[in-house]
Every structure is written in structure tokens, then in C-alpha cells.
Amino acid sequence: MLAGLKVLVTGASSGIGRSTCQVMSAHGATVVGIGRNLSALEEMVSDKHIVSFVVADLALDNECERAGEKDFP
């Protein structure tokens, strides 16, 4: 259903964001996550729910800029 789509999910390391990653990847999307919890994001890659991630707190301007500079697959 989502095969071929690339999706960027904020809040990917927990809660609704994490669940969104899991559902979208299960439906074939290539998912990149942004979140604050490194170990949770690493677990999401290990479980193949996301292909890449950025550890960032998007409430902070400098971290938003850094996340925006990331080259995603």
C-alpha cells in the first residue's frame, strides 16, 4: 500500500511516532525517524521499522537546522 514512498516521522523514538513508524514500514514505506532517544531509534533500525534516523530535539532551533541538513536515503 505504501511501497515506494519515503516517509519522515518526528517523535519516532516513542509513543504515536514510534507506532506510526511501525505501521508505515509494515505497509512498505521507507521510514526515516527523528527523535530524542538514541537507543530507542537504534532499536527501531534493528527491528527494521526505520532505515535511518537523526537524534534531535525539534523544540531547539539549532537541532532543527541540523536535522534539516541530514541526507536521507
VENQUIZI-V663569 format. One record per residue. RES is the residue in one letter. PHI is phi in whole degrees, 0 to 359 (* if undefined). Layout:
res->RES phi->PHI
res->RES phi->PHI
This chain:
res->M phi->*
res->L phi->251
res->A phi->304
res->G phi->91
res->L phi->271
res->K phi->253
res->V phi->232
res->L phi->252
res->V phi->244
res->T phi->272
res->G phi->69
res->A phi->289
res->S phi->275
res->S phi->198
res->G phi->56
res->I phi->298
res->G phi->299
res->R phi->297
res->S phi->297
res->T phi->299
res->C phi->301
res->Q phi->297
res->V phi->291
res->M phi->295
res->S phi->292
res->A phi->296
res->H phi->262
res->G phi->100
res->A phi->285
res->T phi->270
res->V phi->247
res->V phi->246
res->G phi->248
res->I phi->239
res->G phi->196
res->R phi->261
res->N phi->254
res->L phi->304
res->S phi->297
res->A phi->293
res->L phi->291
res->E phi->298
res->E phi->296
res->M phi->296
res->V phi->293
res->S phi->302
res->D phi->276
res->K phi->65
res->H phi->271
res->I phi->224
res->V phi->262
res->S phi->201
res->F phi->204
res->V phi->231
res->V phi->273
res->A phi->201
res->D phi->256
res->L phi->289
res->A phi->280
res->L phi->253
res->D phi->306
res->N phi->295
res->E phi->284
res->C phi->297
res->E phi->299
res->R phi->297
res->A phi->296
res->G phi->291
res->E phi->273
res->K phi->290
res->D phi->268
res->F phi->265
res->P phi->292
